[in-house]
Structures are given as C-alpha cells and as structure tokens.
C-alpha cells in the first residue's frame, strides 16, 4: 500500500463508497463524494499551475470544505498549510509568504481581509473562495462551488511516501514555523496510535483493506466529533486523520466559538463515538451543559460515546470525574506538541488519574540541563525528549531545527521545550515550558510578540507579558506596562490599539500599570518579577 494520505483515502473510497466520510450540519458527504469533490478541486489547482510539492493555505473554519481542500492538495502531491483563522493582515502575510503558498482556500467571511493582503502576496496563483452565507468582498477569486460544477475529477496518480507533510505551529519569537514530516513515516505513526488506542489495525499495513472490509461488515467505524479547530494539530490529527484512516466519519460544526449544548446535541443526533477537545476550556463547559440538562430532567443521550480525547492543555481530574458521572467511557489525555508526543493517561470510572501526570511514551527521555538522562525517582527535573516520529525539521529554519531536534547517544530526539519530573513509578509529572510560552485554551502565545504589539502605542514605554493561572483557559495573558512620563492610559483603549496588530486570542486579558518595568542589568526581560507583580493583583 502506498503510504500517502490521498492514496490511502482513494483506496478507502473504493471500499466503502456509500459510507459517510464528512458531516457538517446538513451537508453529509459520502466517501465516494469526498473522493470526487477532492479530485475536482485538485484539477482546479493543477489548472492554476500548482504541482508536486506546491504549498496551499487553508484559511477556513471547521467545515467539510476544509477536509476536501486538504485532500485535493494531497492528491496533486502538494503540501497543505494550516492557517489560523484568527490571524490579522500582518500575520497572514508572514505565514503565507514564509510557507511559499501558491494558493489559498478561504471562507467568504474573510474575503475583506483577503482583499487587503492579496497585493502583498504576488506568488499566490489561486484564491479559492468558499461560500458561507456572507457577502464576498474579493472579486479576483475562483468560486469553490463553480469548481465542483466545472472541473472534471483529476486522474489518480502514484505518489511518493517521502512527500512532506507540514503543520505550522508557533515559533520561539511568536512567528509560526512549519514542522515537517515525511508522509509515509507520519502515516505509520498514526496507524500505530490507532492500534495503541485499541482499534483493529493490522501489523502489516498492506492488510488494511481487509481490516476496513471487516469493519464494514460489523459496522464498527469511528464517528469522530471535532470540538476544536481543524487548523490545529489536535483537531486535525486526533479528530480527523485518525477516523478517516480507518474509513470512519468526521463530524464538524461551522459555527465559530464553542457551544457545549450544540456539541452534545450533535453527539445525540449523529451517534458520535469519539469527541476531540482541548482540555478544561472545553471540558468544563461540556460538564456544565450535561449537569444543566440532567437537572432539567432532559438529559442528553450520550450512550454512543466511547472516548473523549484531549491534547495540549490541562484537563483536571475533577472535571474528568464529573464527565464520568454522566457516562462510563474512556477519557484519553495526551500530552505533546507538533514536534513530538510525550505521554498519555486514560481515565475511566474504575481507573481515576491525577492532573498533569502521564504514562511516559516509549522512546521518551528526560534530559537534565547537565546532560544526564534521568532515571525514575530522580530529584532532578529535565527537558522531555521524544524519539520515534521525529520531524525532519522546521521549514526554512535550520537554526531552530538544530536547537530542537538533537541526537543523544546515537538516537535522534525532539526537544519541544517541556520540563518534567520522572516519578519513581515511571510516570512523568509535567511542569510546563522551560521558555515563557503561554498556553491559553490550547493556543501557544509567545510573550515577545504580544509585548511588541502593545509597545506600538506611542505612550507605552516598556512592557512584559506573562501567563497567569486561569480556571477555564489554563492560562490567561497579563501585561505589565509602564508609560512615557507615567502618563495615565486607559486599559481598554490600549487593548483595542493592540488588536490592530495581533489576533484576538493573543490580546491581554488584563493590563497592570507600573512606574517601571523591571529588567536585568543586561536589559533582558525579568519575567520572574513580572509574574510576581501580577500575582499581587490576583484575587
């Protein structure tokens, strides 16, 4: 079997053509239609001048079109580029230029922003607009709906398993970086993940066809409801890739923002077996929704749910137990990053787990700052290093690649920057990023970028940004600011000025003013002081 995304999905489309592949609202797309629509879009990309290894951006909300567009890019041997739909003009230009994008899919609600940036991106050969009920403000585009009507399906081709798959994630300066994998290696990793989760995956992937036919006979396909954005690794890898690779179904909602009542209604209506979320920011509202429904004597029917999967941010033991009080299922808490998987914990009614404590994945080491590979029970802490599926590097960033992906004792590891303690029982207790990266509801936010945006205000003299504990989001962004000549500034005015420079989720939730922002004698940021200062104002 050719281990390339598009080739695997073509095989599945032939095996289960009438099964549901994608569901978004009332739009239900069969596997046959998923393949056909993707092939037509692939023809349009080729007609626009894209070919093997071409990059194409997906500036889309959760939708069937997101997954169809991505598959179309895979079909031509290209590289999909995930675009954060919260980005504003400067961030979009940087990302699309850095990734060498030659085409961009976008929803009509973003057309006015596309109109603003199009002239700054002369290498884009095709702007493909997906209708979403909003007025279009950009005329120099190709309409997605017209592609489906006007283009013939692309003929199937042989594809190279060495073709790069790339996911953009935050960099140390806050600017996104493309993390690169070889498709064949990445797919092997995903199938191993499915097997570890208990799904029927053959040892020899050439037998996958027989396995899917067996699932068809027994009607055992995954129905995965993606509660978080497809533009992030958690939503795409755990929410979409895993079920699609076994011939299952991906369920999304096009509404922006998280609506727990709508999620549970979808679970009930579509009989979802899997739900994918990002920690307490999703799980707490979901628990509240279940409690309200039960207390009003109108509980949701969630009996179809076998597993809820979370990754990337804190998922507290108390919230897990609350969810399990409504239904006995598995709660899979995975910890890792785009650069590598670290560990996991599985919670059931019979097997509770502790917050932030994970069973270490095979091939993971904890490396102390002095170079010692830590053993269970060590008093030291260290950086987590992951082997196995290690990215080939960051796109166009050799320096950062060398810092993150290193060889230790003949084995190549990824060191994303997370510190941990290796307990005597072999589990790890995650301590957080050694850098000052802020993780708010699964979004990585780097203080330097927010600081620079705040300092664009003429009356701001200096600024430091820190993450403070937040019950809902894990961390919230707090800025400590000094002003020119101690001028009095309005907090909301300063936040609105900053909004012009960075995406809304990066904005500070609180601004604290001080006479002087403390720095080290060499001018480096004193984040320890900034956090201590912020703590004085917390209730």
C-alpha positions as CSV (number, residue, x, y, z in Angstrom):
1,X,0.0,0.0,0.0
2,X,1.3,3.5,-0.9
3,X,1.6,5.3,2.4
4,X,0.4,8.7,1.2
5,X,-2.7,10.4,2.6
6,X,-4.5,10.8,-0.8
7,X,-3.7,7.2,-1.9
8,X,-4.9,5.7,1.3
9,X,-8.2,7.6,1.1
10,X,-8.7,6.7,-2.5
11,X,-8.4,3.0,-1.5
12,X,-11.0,3.6,1.3
13,X,-13.4,5.4,-1.0
14,X,-13.4,2.4,-3.3
15,X,-14.1,0.0,-0.4
16,X,-16.9,2.0,1.4
17,X,-18.2,4.4,-1.2
18,X,-21.6,4.9,0.3
19,X,-20.5,5.3,3.9
20,X,-20.4,8.8,5.4
21,X,-17.0,10.4,5.4
22,X,-17.8,14.0,6.4
23,X,-20.7,15.6,8.1
24,X,-21.1,19.4,8.8
25,X,-24.6,20.4,9.7
26,X,-26.9,19.2,6.9
27,X,-24.1,18.6,4.4
28,X,-23.4,14.8,4.5
29,X,-20.6,13.7,2.2
30,X,-20.1,10.1,1.3
31,X,-16.7,8.6,0.8
32,X,-17.4,8.4,-2.9
33,X,-18.3,12.1,-3.0
34,X,-15.4,13.0,-0.7
35,X,-13.0,11.5,-3.3
36,X,-14.9,13.0,-6.3
37,X,-15.1,16.5,-4.9
38,X,-11.4,16.4,-3.8
39,X,-10.4,15.2,-7.3
40,X,-12.3,18.1,-8.9
41,X,-10.6,20.7,-6.7
42,X,-7.3,19.0,-7.4
43,X,-7.9,19.6,-11.1
44,X,-8.5,23.3,-10.5
45,X,-5.2,23.5,-8.6
46,X,-3.4,21.9,-11.4
47,X,-5.1,24.2,-13.9
48,X,-3.9,27.2,-11.8
49,X,-0.3,26.0,-12.1
50,X,0.3,24.1,-8.9
51,X,2.1,20.7,-8.9
52,X,4.1,18.4,-6.7
53,X,5.3,19.9,-3.5
54,X,3.3,23.1,-4.1
55,X,2.0,24.7,-0.9
56,X,-1.6,25.8,-0.5
57,X,-3.1,27.6,2.5
58,X,-6.4,26.5,4.3
59,X,-7.8,29.7,5.8
60,X,-11.1,28.1,6.7
61,X,-13.3,27.5,9.6
62,X,-14.2,23.9,10.5
63,X,-16.2,22.5,7.5
64,X,-16.3,19.7,5.0
65,X,-14.6,22.1,2.6
66,X,-11.6,22.2,4.9
67,X,-11.0,18.5,4.6
68,X,-11.9,18.3,0.9
69,X,-9.5,21.1,0.1
70,X,-6.7,19.4,2.1
71,X,-7.3,16.1,0.3
72,X,-7.2,17.9,-3.0
73,X,-3.8,19.3,-2.1
74,X,-2.6,15.9,-1.1
75,X,-3.9,14.5,-4.4
76,X,-1.6,16.7,-6.5
77,X,1.4,15.8,-4.3
78,X,1.2,19.2,-2.6
79,X,1.6,20.4,1.0
80,X,-1.5,21.8,2.8
81,X,-0.7,24.8,5.1
82,X,-2.9,25.3,8.1
83,X,-3.8,29.0,8.5
84,X,-5.1,30.3,11.9
85,X,-8.4,32.0,11.1
86,X,-7.8,34.4,13.9
87,X,-4.8,36.0,12.2
88,X,-4.9,39.6,11.1
89,X,-3.3,41.0,8.0
90,X,0.4,41.2,9.1
91,X,0.3,37.6,10.5
92,X,-1.4,36.2,7.4
93,X,1.1,37.9,5.0
94,X,4.0,36.5,7.1
95,X,2.6,32.9,7.2
96,X,1.6,32.7,3.5
97,X,4.9,34.2,2.4
98,X,7.0,32.1,4.8
99,X,5.3,28.9,3.6
100,X,5.7,29.8,-0.1
101,X,2.0,29.3,-0.6
102,X,0.8,29.3,-4.2
103,X,-3.0,29.0,-3.5
104,X,-5.3,29.9,-0.6
105,X,-8.7,28.5,0.3
106,X,-10.8,30.9,2.4
107,X,-14.3,31.3,3.6
108,X,-16.2,34.3,2.3
109,X,-16.4,35.9,5.8
110,X,-12.6,36.5,5.4
111,X,-12.8,38.0,1.9
112,X,-12.3,41.6,3.0
113,X,-9.1,40.5,4.7
114,X,-8.0,38.7,1.6
115,X,-8.7,41.8,-0.4
116,X,-6.3,43.7,1.9
117,X,-3.4,41.3,1.6
118,X,-3.7,40.0,-1.9
119,X,-1.4,42.6,-3.5
120,X,1.3,41.8,-0.9
121,X,1.4,38.1,-2.0
122,X,2.1,38.1,-5.7
123,X,3.1,34.4,-5.7
124,X,-0.5,33.3,-5.0
125,X,-1.8,31.8,-8.2
126,X,-5.3,31.0,-7.0
127,X,-7.6,32.4,-4.3
128,X,-10.4,29.9,-3.8
129,X,-13.5,31.3,-2.0
130,X,-15.9,29.0,-0.2
131,X,-19.4,30.4,0.3
132,X,-20.6,30.6,3.8
133,X,-23.6,32.9,3.6
134,X,-21.5,36.1,3.9
135,X,-21.1,38.7,1.2
136,X,-17.9,38.4,-0.9
137,X,-15.6,41.4,-0.9
138,X,-13.0,40.0,-3.2
139,X,-13.7,39.5,-6.9
140,X,-10.3,38.1,-8.1
141,X,-11.1,34.6,-6.9
142,X,-12.2,31.2,-8.0
143,X,-15.5,30.1,-6.5
144,X,-15.4,26.7,-4.8
145,X,-18.9,25.8,-5.9
146,X,-18.0,26.6,-9.6
147,X,-15.1,24.2,-9.4
148,X,-17.4,21.4,-8.4
149,X,-19.6,22.2,-11.4
150,X,-17.0,22.9,-14.0
151,X,-13.9,20.7,-13.4
152,X,-13.6,17.0,-14.1
153,X,-12.0,14.8,-11.4
154,X,-8.2,14.5,-11.5
155,X,-7.0,11.2,-12.7
156,X,-5.4,9.1,-10.0
157,X,-1.6,9.0,-9.8
158,X,1.2,7.3,-8.0
159,X,2.5,9.3,-5.1
160,X,5.7,9.4,-3.1
161,X,5.6,8.5,0.6
162,X,8.6,10.8,1.1
163,X,6.4,13.8,0.2
164,X,6.5,16.3,3.1
165,X,3.5,16.9,5.3
166,X,3.7,20.1,7.3
167,X,1.9,21.7,10.2
168,X,2.5,25.3,11.2
169,X,3.0,26.0,14.9
170,X,4.3,28.9,17.0
171,X,8.0,29.7,17.0
172,X,10.1,31.0,19.8
173,X,9.6,34.6,18.7
174,X,5.9,34.0,18.2
175,X,6.1,33.8,14.5
176,X,4.7,30.4,13.2
177,X,7.0,27.7,11.9
178,X,6.3,24.8,9.6
179,X,7.1,21.4,11.3
180,X,7.9,18.9,8.5
181,X,7.3,15.2,8.4
182,X,7.6,12.6,5.6
183,X,4.1,11.4,4.8
184,X,4.9,7.7,4.9
185,X,6.6,8.0,8.4
186,X,3.7,10.2,9.7
187,X,1.0,7.7,8.5
188,X,2.9,4.8,10.1
189,X,2.9,6.8,13.4
190,X,-0.9,7.5,13.1
191,X,-1.7,3.8,12.5
192,X,0.4,2.9,15.5
193,X,-1.5,5.4,17.5
194,X,-4.8,3.9,16.4
195,X,-3.5,0.4,17.4
196,X,-2.4,1.7,20.8
197,X,-5.9,3.1,21.3
198,X,-7.3,-0.4,20.8
199,X,-8.5,-0.2,17.2
200,X,-8.2,-3.1,14.8
201,X,-5.1,-2.1,12.8
202,X,-3.1,-5.0,11.1
203,X,0.6,-5.4,11.8
204,X,1.2,-5.3,8.1
205,X,-0.5,-2.2,6.7
206,X,-0.8,-4.0,3.3
207,X,-3.7,-5.9,5.1
208,X,-5.5,-2.6,5.9
209,X,-8.0,-3.2,3.1
210,X,-9.2,-6.5,4.7
211,X,-9.5,-4.7,8.1
212,X,-11.7,-2.0,6.7
213,X,-13.9,-4.5,5.0
214,X,-14.3,-6.3,8.3
215,X,-15.3,-3.0,9.9
216,X,-17.9,-2.6,7.2
217,X,-19.3,-6.0,7.9
218,X,-19.6,-5.3,11.6
219,X,-20.4,-1.6,11.3
220,X,-17.6,-0.6,13.7
221,X,-16.5,2.7,12.1
222,X,-15.3,5.6,14.2
223,X,-17.6,8.7,14.2
224,X,-15.4,11.5,15.4
225,X,-16.9,14.8,16.5
226,X,-14.2,17.5,16.4
227,X,-14.9,20.1,19.0
228,X,-11.7,22.1,18.5
229,X,-10.4,23.8,15.3
230,X,-9.1,21.7,12.4
231,X,-6.4,24.3,11.9
232,X,-4.5,22.9,15.0
233,X,-2.8,19.5,15.3
234,X,-5.2,18.2,18.0
235,X,-8.3,18.8,15.8
236,X,-6.7,17.5,12.6
237,X,-4.6,14.7,13.8
238,X,-6.7,13.2,16.5
239,X,-10.1,14.4,15.3
240,X,-9.9,14.0,11.5
241,X,-6.9,11.9,10.4
242,X,-7.4,9.0,12.8
243,X,-11.0,8.2,11.9
244,X,-10.5,8.8,8.2
245,X,-7.6,6.4,8.0
246,X,-9.9,3.6,9.2
247,X,-12.8,4.6,6.9
248,X,-14.7,6.5,9.6
249,X,-16.6,9.7,9.7
250,X,-15.6,13.3,10.7
251,X,-18.3,15.5,12.2
252,X,-17.8,19.2,12.5
253,X,-19.8,22.4,13.0
254,X,-19.3,25.5,11.0
255,X,-20.2,27.8,13.9
256,X,-17.2,29.8,15.4
257,X,-16.9,29.6,19.1
258,X,-17.6,26.6,21.3
259,X,-21.2,25.7,22.1
260,X,-21.3,22.7,24.5
261,X,-25.1,22.3,24.2
262,X,-24.7,22.1,20.4
263,X,-21.9,19.6,20.8
264,X,-24.0,17.3,22.9
265,X,-27.0,17.7,20.6
266,X,-24.7,16.6,17.7
267,X,-23.4,13.6,19.7
268,X,-27.0,12.6,20.4
269,X,-28.2,13.1,16.8
270,X,-25.1,11.7,14.9
271,X,-24.3,9.0,17.4
272,X,-20.7,10.1,17.7
273,X,-18.3,7.5,19.2
274,X,-15.3,9.9,19.7
275,X,-15.1,13.5,20.8
276,X,-11.9,15.5,20.4
277,X,-11.3,18.6,22.6
278,X,-8.6,20.7,24.2
279,X,-8.6,20.4,28.0
280,X,-10.7,22.1,30.6
281,X,-11.5,25.1,28.3
282,X,-13.8,22.6,26.5
283,X,-14.4,20.0,29.2
284,X,-15.7,22.4,31.9
285,X,-18.5,23.9,29.7
286,X,-19.3,20.4,28.5
287,X,-19.7,19.2,32.1
288,X,-21.9,22.2,33.0
289,X,-24.1,21.5,29.9
290,X,-24.6,17.9,31.0
291,X,-25.4,19.0,34.5
292,X,-27.9,21.5,33.4
293,X,-29.7,19.0,31.1
294,X,-29.8,16.4,33.8
295,X,-31.1,18.9,36.4
296,X,-33.9,20.0,34.0
297,X,-34.9,16.3,33.5
298,X,-33.9,16.4,29.9
299,X,-30.5,14.7,29.8
300,X,-28.6,14.2,26.6
301,X,-28.3,10.6,25.2
302,X,-24.5,10.2,25.1
303,X,-24.5,6.4,25.2
304,X,-22.7,6.2,21.8
305,X,-19.6,7.9,23.1
306,X,-16.7,5.5,23.7
307,X,-13.9,8.0,24.2
308,X,-13.2,11.7,24.7
309,X,-9.7,12.7,23.6
310,X,-7.9,15.8,24.7
311,X,-4.4,17.1,24.0
312,X,-2.2,20.1,24.6
313,X,-3.5,21.7,27.8
314,X,-4.6,20.9,31.3
315,X,-7.5,18.6,31.8
316,X,-8.2,18.4,35.5
317,X,-9.0,15.2,37.4
318,X,-12.1,16.8,38.9
319,X,-13.7,17.6,35.6
320,X,-12.9,14.1,34.3
321,X,-14.7,12.6,37.2
322,X,-17.7,14.9,36.6
323,X,-17.9,13.7,33.0
324,X,-17.7,10.1,34.0
325,X,-20.6,10.6,36.5
326,X,-22.8,11.0,33.4
327,X,-21.5,8.2,31.3
328,X,-18.8,5.4,31.6
329,X,-16.4,6.0,28.8
330,X,-12.6,6.4,28.4
331,X,-11.1,9.8,28.8
332,X,-7.8,9.9,26.9
333,X,-5.5,12.8,28.0
334,X,-2.4,13.1,25.7
335,X,0.4,15.5,26.2
336,X,2.7,16.6,23.4
337,X,3.2,19.2,20.7
338,X,3.5,19.4,17.0
339,X,7.2,18.4,17.5
340,X,6.5,15.2,19.3
341,X,4.3,13.1,21.7
342,X,5.3,12.9,25.3
343,X,2.8,10.8,27.3
344,X,-0.8,9.9,28.0
345,X,-3.2,8.9,30.6
346,X,-6.5,7.1,30.3
347,X,-9.2,7.7,32.9
348,X,-12.3,5.6,33.5
349,X,-14.7,5.2,36.4
350,X,-12.6,2.2,37.5
351,X,-9.2,3.9,36.9
352,X,-9.0,7.6,38.0
353,X,-5.9,9.6,37.2
354,X,-4.1,12.6,38.6
355,X,-4.0,16.0,36.9
356,X,-0.8,16.6,34.8
357,X,0.5,13.1,35.4
358,X,1.2,10.9,32.4
359,X,2.4,7.5,31.5
360,X,5.6,8.1,29.5
361,X,5.5,7.1,25.8
362,X,8.1,4.6,24.6
363,X,11.3,6.3,23.4
364,X,10.8,9.3,25.6
365,X,13.7,10.6,27.8
366,X,14.0,13.3,30.4
367,X,17.3,15.1,29.9
368,X,18.6,17.3,32.8
369,X,20.3,20.5,32.0
370,X,23.7,18.9,32.8
371,X,23.2,16.3,30.2
372,X,22.1,13.4,32.5
373,X,19.4,11.1,31.2
374,X,17.2,10.9,34.3
375,X,16.0,7.7,35.9
376,X,12.7,7.1,37.7
377,X,12.7,8.7,41.1
378,X,15.4,11.3,40.3
379,X,15.2,14.5,42.3
380,X,16.2,16.5,39.2
381,X,13.9,17.9,36.5
382,X,14.7,17.9,32.8
383,X,13.6,18.6,29.3
384,X,11.4,16.0,27.7
385,X,12.9,14.4,24.5
386,X,10.8,12.3,22.2
387,X,12.1,9.8,19.6
388,X,10.2,7.6,17.2
389,X,8.5,10.0,14.9
390,X,10.8,13.0,14.9
391,X,10.2,15.8,12.4
392,X,12.7,16.3,9.6
393,X,12.9,19.9,10.8
394,X,11.4,23.3,10.7
395,X,10.7,24.7,7.2
396,X,13.4,27.2,6.2
397,X,14.8,27.4,9.7
398,X,18.0,25.4,10.1
399,X,19.0,27.1,13.4
400,X,15.8,26.3,15.2
401,X,15.8,22.8,13.8
402,X,19.3,22.2,15.2
403,X,18.2,23.5,18.6
404,X,15.0,21.4,18.8
405,X,16.0,18.1,17.0
406,X,19.2,16.6,18.5
407,X,21.0,13.3,18.6
408,X,21.6,11.8,22.0
409,X,23.7,8.5,22.3
410,X,23.0,7.8,18.6
411,X,19.2,8.4,18.7
412,X,17.5,11.4,17.3
413,X,15.1,13.2,19.7
414,X,12.8,16.2,19.6
415,X,13.0,18.6,22.5
416,X,10.0,20.9,22.2
417,X,10.9,22.7,25.4
418,X,8.7,21.0,28.1
419,X,10.1,20.3,31.5
420,X,9.1,17.3,33.6
421,X,9.9,15.2,36.7
422,X,10.3,11.5,36.2
423,X,8.5,9.8,39.1
424,X,9.6,6.6,40.8
425,X,6.8,4.6,39.1
426,X,7.9,5.7,35.7
427,X,5.2,8.3,35.1
428,X,6.0,11.9,34.3
429,X,4.7,15.0,36.0
430,X,4.6,17.8,33.5
431,X,6.0,21.1,34.8
432,X,5.5,23.2,31.8
433,X,7.6,25.0,29.2
434,X,11.0,26.0,30.1
435,X,10.6,29.0,27.9
436,X,7.9,31.6,28.7
437,X,5.4,30.3,26.2
438,X,1.8,30.9,27.4
439,X,-0.7,28.1,26.7
440,X,-4.2,29.6,26.7
441,X,-7.0,27.2,25.7
442,X,-4.6,25.2,23.6
443,X,-3.2,28.2,21.8
444,X,0.5,28.9,22.1
445,X,1.2,32.6,22.7
446,X,4.7,34.0,23.0
447,X,5.2,37.0,25.2
448,X,7.6,38.8,22.9
449,X,5.1,39.1,20.1
450,X,2.4,40.5,22.4
451,X,4.9,42.9,24.0
452,X,5.9,44.3,20.7
453,X,2.3,44.8,19.7
454,X,1.5,46.6,22.9
455,X,4.6,48.8,22.6
456,X,3.3,50.2,19.2
457,X,1.2,52.6,21.3
458,X,3.1,55.9,21.4
459,X,2.6,56.3,25.2
460,X,3.8,52.9,26.2
461,X,7.4,52.9,27.4
462,X,8.0,49.3,28.3
463,X,6.1,46.0,28.7
464,X,6.4,42.4,29.8
465,X,3.7,39.8,29.3
466,X,3.2,36.7,31.4
467,X,0.7,33.8,31.7
468,X,-1.3,33.6,34.9
469,X,-3.3,30.6,36.1
470,X,-6.9,30.6,34.8
471,X,-9.6,28.1,35.8
472,X,-11.1,27.9,32.3
473,X,-8.3,28.5,29.9
474,X,-5.3,27.1,31.7
475,X,-3.5,30.4,31.5
476,X,-4.6,34.0,30.7
477,X,-2.4,36.7,29.3
478,X,-1.5,39.6,31.6
479,X,0.6,42.5,30.6
480,X,2.7,44.7,32.9
481,X,3.1,48.1,31.4
482,X,5.0,51.3,32.1
483,X,4.1,54.5,30.2
484,X,6.1,57.5,28.9
485,X,6.4,60.1,31.7
486,X,3.9,58.0,33.7
487,X,1.0,59.1,31.5
488,X,-2.4,57.7,32.5
489,X,-3.6,55.2,29.9
490,X,-7.0,53.5,29.7
491,X,-6.7,49.7,29.8
492,X,-9.4,49.1,27.2
493,X,-8.1,51.7,24.8
494,X,-4.6,50.1,24.9
495,X,-6.1,46.6,24.4
496,X,-8.1,47.9,21.3
497,X,-4.9,49.5,19.9
498,X,-3.1,46.2,20.3
499,X,-6.0,44.4,18.5
500,X,-4.8,46.0,15.2
501,X,-1.5,44.2,15.4
502,X,-2.3,40.7,16.6
503,X,-5.1,38.1,16.7
504,X,-7.7,38.4,19.4
505,X,-6.7,35.3,21.3
506,X,-3.3,36.8,21.9
507,X,-4.6,40.0,23.5
508,X,-4.0,40.5,27.2
509,X,-7.0,39.8,29.4
510,X,-5.6,42.3,31.9
511,X,-3.1,45.2,31.8
512,X,-1.4,46.2,35.0
513,X,0.4,49.6,35.1
514,X,3.7,50.2,37.0
515,X,6.1,53.1,37.3
516,X,8.9,50.9,36.0
517,X,9.1,47.5,34.2
518,X,12.0,45.7,35.9
519,X,14.7,44.2,33.7
520,X,18.0,42.5,34.3
521,X,21.1,44.7,34.2
522,X,21.9,43.4,30.7
523,X,18.4,44.5,29.5
524,X,16.9,41.1,29.4
525,X,13.3,40.6,30.4
526,X,12.7,39.8,34.1
527,X,9.7,37.6,33.8
528,X,10.0,36.3,37.3
529,X,9.5,39.9,38.6
530,X,6.6,40.5,36.1
531,X,4.8,37.3,37.3
532,X,5.4,38.3,41.0
533,X,4.0,41.7,40.3
534,X,0.9,40.3,38.5
535,X,0.3,37.9,41.4
536,X,-0.2,40.8,43.8
537,X,-3.2,41.8,41.8
538,X,-4.9,38.4,41.6
539,X,-7.9,37.8,43.8
